[in-house]
């Protein structure tokens, strides 16, 4: 069942099994606020098992672009189009959020972003490959993030 992310009353609904559920909920709410404020888009997520095509697409891009396989269990996912971008998000039990930004225009921006919920360790599969910058958020505390540019066609 889809869940509309509320960034005013942050909830751990759907994320309860995460050891950093509160911080991951804040991270998810931070994303929801961003899309509402910038694009007027209502950020809605579904249990990962209800949208396997989203999880599979994100997993495929990670594997084919950088030979990355996320070991944590996906909890929630979403996909939507906004302002010429095809977006996909997967929120993992470990506290990791992976997003794919894929411009519909052939010469547009295409990238994978990683965000780590406050309190989680950098996942082993990412630790030696990426440097993470810190960003403060009222909703999520300290978010650590990194990204890479997508080179292939998906």
ZALO-100290 format. One line per 3 residues: their letters; for each residue x, y, z of N, C-alpha, C. Coordinates in Angstrom, 1 decimal, decimal comma. Last residue first. Layout:
<sites>
A = X Y Z X Y Z X Y Z  ...;
</sites>
This chain:
<sites>
XXX = 19,7 3,4 -20,1 18,7 2,5 -19,3 17,3 2,9 -19,6  23,0 3,5 -21,1 21,6 3,8 -21,5 20,7 2,8 -20,8  25,9 4,6 -19,1 25,1 3,7 -20,0 23,7 4,2 -20,3;
XXX = 26,8 6,4 -17,2 27,3 6,4 -18,6 26,5 5,6 -19,6  26,0 8,4 -14,5 25,6 7,2 -15,3 26,1 7,4 -16,7  28,1 9,5 -12,0 27,4 9,8 -13,2 27,2 8,5 -14,0;
XXX = 27,5 9,1 -8,5 28,3 8,9 -9,7 27,5 9,2 -10,9  27,7 10,4 -5,1 27,0 10,1 -6,3 28,1 9,7 -7,4  26,9 10,9 -1,6 27,8 10,7 -2,7 27,0 10,4 -3,9;
XXX = 26,4 12,0 1,8 25,9 11,7 0,5 27,1 11,6 -0,5  25,0 12,0 5,0 26,2 11,9 4,2 25,8 11,4 2,9  23,2 14,2 7,1 23,1 13,2 5,9 24,5 13,2 5,3;
XXX = 22,4 14,7 10,3 23,5 14,8 9,4 23,3 13,7 8,3  18,9 15,2 10,5 20,2 15,3 11,2 21,3 15,5 10,2  16,5 15,3 9,1 17,3 14,0 9,1 18,7 14,1 9,8;
XXX = 15,3 17,7 9,3 14,5 16,5 9,4 15,3 15,3 9,6  17,2 19,6 9,0 16,4 19,7 10,2 15,6 18,4 10,4  20,5 18,6 8,0 19,0 18,7 7,7 18,2 18,7 9,0;
XXX = 23,7 19,0 6,6 22,8 19,1 7,8 21,4 19,3 7,3  25,9 16,9 5,0 25,0 17,9 4,9 24,0 17,9 6,1  29,1 15,7 3,9 28,1 15,9 5,0 27,2 17,1 4,7;
XXX = 30,2 13,4 1,4 30,1 14,7 1,9 29,0 14,8 3,0  32,1 10,5 1,1 30,8 11,0 1,4 30,9 12,4 2,0  33,7 8,8 -1,5 33,9 9,7 -0,4 32,5 10,3 -0,2;
XXX = 33,7 5,4 -2,6 33,2 6,7 -2,6 33,6 7,5 -1,4  34,9 2,9 -2,4 34,7 3,4 -3,7 34,3 4,9 -3,7  35,0 1,7 0,1 36,3 1,9 -0,6 36,1 2,6 -1,9;
XXX = 32,2 1,7 0,8 33,2 2,4 1,6 34,5 2,6 0,8  30,3 0,2 -0,6 30,5 1,6 -1,0 31,7 2,2 -0,4  30,1 -2,3 0,6 30,1 -2,2 -0,8 30,4 -0,8 -1,4;
XXX = 29,8 -1,6 3,4 31,1 -2,2 2,9 31,2 -2,1 1,3  28,2 1,5 4,1 28,1 0,0 3,7 29,4 -0,4 3,1  29,1 3,4 6,8 29,1 3,4 5,3 29,1 1,9 5,0;
XXX = 26,7 3,1 9,5 28,1 3,0 9,0 28,0 3,0 7,4  24,3 5,5 10,7 24,7 4,2 10,1 26,1 4,3 9,6  23,8 8,0 11,8 24,0 6,8 12,7 24,4 5,5 12,0;
XXX = 21,6 9,2 9,4 22,5 9,5 10,5 22,6 8,3 11,4  21,6 7,5 6,3 20,9 8,0 7,4 21,9 8,2 8,6  23,2 8,4 3,3 23,3 7,6 4,5 22,6 8,2 5,6;
XXX = 22,6 8,3 -0,1 22,5 9,1 1,1 22,5 8,1 2,2  23,7 8,4 -3,5 23,7 7,6 -2,2 23,5 8,6 -1,1  22,6 8,6 -6,8 23,0 9,3 -5,6 22,8 8,3 -4,4;
XXX = 23,5 8,5 -10,2 23,0 7,7 -9,0 23,5 8,4 -7,8  22,5 10,3 -13,1 23,4 10,0 -12,0 22,7 9,1 -11,0  22,3 12,4 -15,8 22,0 11,1 -15,4 23,0 10,7 -14,3;
XXX = 21,2 15,2 -17,6 21,9 14,7 -16,4 21,3 13,3 -16,1  20,8 14,9 -21,2 20,6 15,5 -19,9 21,4 14,8 -18,8  20,8 14,0 -23,8 22,0 14,8 -23,4 21,8 15,4 -22,0;
XXX = 18,2 12,8 -24,1 19,5 12,0 -24,3 20,7 12,7 -23,8  15,7 13,4 -21,7 16,5 13,9 -22,9 17,8 13,2 -22,9  15,2 12,4 -19,3 14,5 11,8 -20,4 15,2 12,2 -21,7;
XXX = 17,7 11,7 -16,9 17,0 12,7 -17,8 16,4 12,0 -18,9  17,5 10,2 -13,9 17,7 9,9 -15,3 17,0 10,8 -16,2  18,6 9,4 -10,9 18,1 10,6 -11,6 18,5 10,3 -13,1;
XXX = 18,1 7,2 -8,4 18,6 7,3 -9,8 17,9 8,5 -10,4  19,2 6,8 -5,0 18,3 7,4 -6,0 19,0 7,4 -7,4  19,2 5,1 -2,0 19,8 5,1 -3,4 18,8 5,8 -4,3;
XXX = 19,8 5,2 1,3 18,9 5,6 0,3 19,7 5,7 -1,0  20,4 3,2 4,2 20,9 3,7 2,9 19,7 4,1 2,0  19,7 1,8 6,4 19,6 3,3 6,5 20,1 4,0 5,2;
XXX = 19,3 -0,9 6,1 20,6 -0,4 6,8 20,5 1,1 7,1  17,1 -1,2 4,5 17,0 -1,5 6,0 18,2 -0,9 6,7  16,8 1,4 2,0 17,2 0,1 2,5 17,2 0,0 4,0;
XXX = 14,8 2,7 -0,5 15,3 2,9 0,9 15,5 1,5 1,5  15,2 3,9 -3,7 15,1 2,7 -2,9 15,6 3,0 -1,5  13,8 5,8 -6,4 14,4 5,7 -5,0 14,2 4,4 -4,4;
XXX = 14,0 7,4 -9,5 13,7 6,2 -8,8 14,4 6,2 -7,4  12,9 9,6 -12,0 13,5 9,4 -10,7 13,1 8,0 -10,2  13,4 11,2 -14,9 12,8 10,0 -14,4 13,5 9,6 -13,2;
XXX = 12,8 14,6 -15,7 13,6 13,6 -15,1 12,8 12,4 -14,7  11,1 16,6 -16,5 12,0 16,0 -17,5 12,9 14,9 -17,0  9,7 17,2 -14,1 10,5 18,2 -14,8 11,5 17,6 -15,7;
XXX = 9,4 13,9 -13,1 9,2 15,2 -12,7 10,2 16,1 -13,5  8,2 10,6 -12,6 8,7 11,6 -13,6 8,4 13,0 -13,1  9,0 8,0 -10,3 8,1 9,1 -10,8 8,9 9,9 -11,8;
XXX = 9,1 5,4 -7,9 9,5 5,9 -9,2 8,5 6,9 -9,7  10,2 3,9 -4,8 9,2 4,8 -5,6 9,9 5,1 -6,9  10,3 1,7 -2,0 10,8 2,2 -3,3 9,7 3,1 -3,9;
XXX = 11,5 0,1 1,0 10,6 0,9 0,2 11,2 1,4 -1,0  13,5 -1,8 1,7 12,2 -1,7 2,5 11,1 -1,0 1,7  15,9 -4,2 0,7 15,1 -3,0 0,4 13,8 -3,0 1,1;
XXX = 18,6 -5,2 2,8 17,2 -5,5 2,3 16,5 -4,2 1,9  22,0 -4,9 1,8 20,9 -4,6 2,7 19,6 -4,9 2,0  23,9 -5,1 -0,2 23,6 -6,3 0,6 22,4 -6,1 1,5;
XXX = 24,0 -4,1 -3,5 23,6 -3,6 -2,1 23,2 -4,8 -1,3  26,5 -4,3 -5,6 25,3 -5,1 -5,2 25,1 -4,7 -3,8  28,2 -2,9 -8,3 27,8 -2,7 -6,9 26,5 -3,5 -6,7;
XXX = 29,4 -2,3 -10,8 29,5 -3,7 -10,2 29,2 -3,6 -8,7  28,8 0,0 -12,0 29,9 0,0 -11,1 30,1 -1,3 -10,4  26,8 -0,4 -14,0 27,6 0,8 -14,0 28,9 0,6 -13,2;
XXX = 25,5 -2,8 -13,4 26,1 -2,6 -14,7 27,0 -1,5 -14,8  24,7 -2,4 -10,7 25,5 -3,6 -11,0 26,2 -3,3 -12,4  23,1 -0,1 -10,8 24,3 -0,2 -9,9 25,2 -1,3 -10,3;
XXX = 21,2 -0,9 -12,6 22,1 0,2 -12,9 23,3 0,2 -12,0  20,0 -3,0 -11,2 20,6 -3,3 -12,5 21,6 -2,2 -12,8  18,9 -1,7 -9,0 19,9 -2,7 -8,8 20,7 -3,0 -10,1;
XXX = 17,0 -0,1 -10,3 18,1 0,5 -9,5 19,2 -0,5 -9,3  15,4 -2,2 -11,3 16,0 -1,1 -12,2 17,2 -0,5 -11,5  14,5 -3,6 -9,0 15,3 -4,2 -10,0 16,0 -3,2 -10,9;
XXX = 13,0 -1,6 -7,7 14,2 -2,1 -7,1 15,1 -2,8 -8,1  11,0 -1,3 -9,7 11,8 -0,2 -9,3 13,1 -0,7 -8,7  9,9 -3,9 -9,8 10,5 -3,3 -11,0 11,4 -2,1 -10,7;
XXX = 8,6 -4,3 -7,4 9,9 -5,0 -7,7 10,6 -4,4 -8,9  6,7 -3,0 -5,6 7,2 -2,4 -6,8 8,6 -3,0 -7,1  6,1 -4,5 -3,4 5,0 -4,2 -4,2 5,4 -3,5 -5,5;
XXX = 8,5 -4,8 -2,0 7,9 -6,0 -2,6 6,7 -5,7 -3,5  8,8 -2,3 -0,9 9,7 -2,7 -2,0 9,1 -3,9 -2,7  5,9 -0,3 -0,3 6,8 -1,4 0,2 7,6 -2,0 -1,1;
XXX = 6,2 3,0 -1,7 5,5 1,7 -1,6 6,5 0,7 -1,0  5,8 6,5 -1,4 6,6 5,3 -1,4 5,7 4,1 -1,2  5,6 9,8 -2,7 4,9 8,6 -2,2 5,7 7,4 -2,4;
XXX = 5,6 13,1 -2,7 6,5 12,0 -2,6 5,8 10,8 -1,9  4,1 15,2 -4,8 3,8 14,5 -3,6 4,7 13,2 -3,6  5,6 18,1 -6,2 5,3 16,6 -6,3 5,1 16,0 -4,9;
XXX = 6,4 20,6 -6,5 5,0 20,5 -6,2 4,6 19,0 -6,3  9,2 21,0 -6,9 8,4 20,6 -8,0 6,9 20,5 -7,7  10,2 22,0 -4,4 10,9 22,3 -5,7 9,9 22,1 -6,9;
XXX = 8,6 21,1 -2,3 8,9 22,5 -2,4 9,4 22,9 -3,8  8,3 18,3 -2,9 7,1 19,1 -2,7 7,5 20,6 -2,9  11,0 17,5 -2,9 10,2 17,4 -4,1 8,9 18,2 -4,0;
XXX = 11,8 18,2 -0,2 12,5 18,7 -1,4 11,6 18,6 -2,6  10,1 16,6 1,3 10,0 18,1 1,4 10,7 18,7 0,2  11,0 14,0 0,6 9,6 14,4 0,4 9,5 15,9 0,4;
XXX = 13,6 14,1 1,6 13,4 14,0 0,2 12,0 14,4 -0,2  13,0 14,3 4,4 13,8 15,4 3,7 13,6 15,3 2,2  11,7 11,9 4,8 10,9 13,1 4,9 11,7 14,3 4,2;
XXX = 14,0 10,2 4,5 12,8 10,0 3,6 12,0 11,3 3,6  15,4 11,1 6,8 16,0 11,2 5,4 14,9 11,1 4,4  13,6 10,4 8,8 13,9 11,8 8,6 14,5 12,0 7,2;
XXX = 13,7 7,6 8,5 12,4 8,3 8,3 12,6 9,8 8,1  16,3 7,3 9,2 15,9 6,9 7,9 14,6 7,6 7,5  16,2 8,0 11,9 17,0 8,8 11,0 16,6 8,5 9,6;
XXX = 14,4 5,9 12,8 14,1 7,4 13,0 14,9 8,2 12,0  15,8 3,5 12,1 14,5 3,8 11,6 14,2 5,3 11,7  18,2 2,1 12,3 18,2 3,6 12,3 16,9 4,1 11,7;
XXX = 17,6 -0,5 11,9 18,2 -0,1 13,2 18,4 1,4 13,3  14,4 -1,1 10,4 15,8 -0,6 10,3 16,3 -0,2 11,7  11,8 -1,9 10,8 12,8 -2,9 11,0 14,3 -2,4 10,9;
XXX = 10,2 0,4 10,2 10,4 0,0 11,6 11,5 -1,0 11,8  9,4 1,6 7,9 10,9 1,5 8,1 11,2 0,9 9,5  6,7 1,8 7,8 7,4 1,1 6,7 8,9 0,9 6,9;
XXX = 6,7 4,7 9,7 5,9 3,7 9,0 6,6 3,1 7,8  8,0 6,6 11,1 8,8 5,5 10,7 8,0 4,4 10,0  7,2 10,1 10,3 6,8 8,7 10,8 7,8 7,7 10,3;
XXX = 7,0 13,5 10,9 7,8 12,4 10,4 7,4 11,1 11,1  5,1 15,7 10,0 5,0 14,8 11,1 5,7 13,5 10,7  6,0 17,0 7,8 5,7 17,8 8,9 5,6 16,9 10,2;
XXX = 6,3 15,2 5,7 7,6 15,8 6,2 7,3 16,8 7,4  5,0 12,2 4,9 4,7 13,5 5,6 6,0 14,1 6,2  4,6 10,4 2,0 5,6 10,8 3,0 5,2 12,2 3,6;
XXX = 2,1 8,2 1,5 2,5 9,6 1,2 3,4 10,1 2,4  2,4 4,9 0,6 2,4 5,8 1,7 2,9 7,2 1,3  0,7 2,1 -1,0 1,5 3,4 -1,0 1,3 4,2 0,2;
X = 0,8 -1,2 0,0 0,0 0,0 0,0 0,9 1,2 0,0;
</sites>
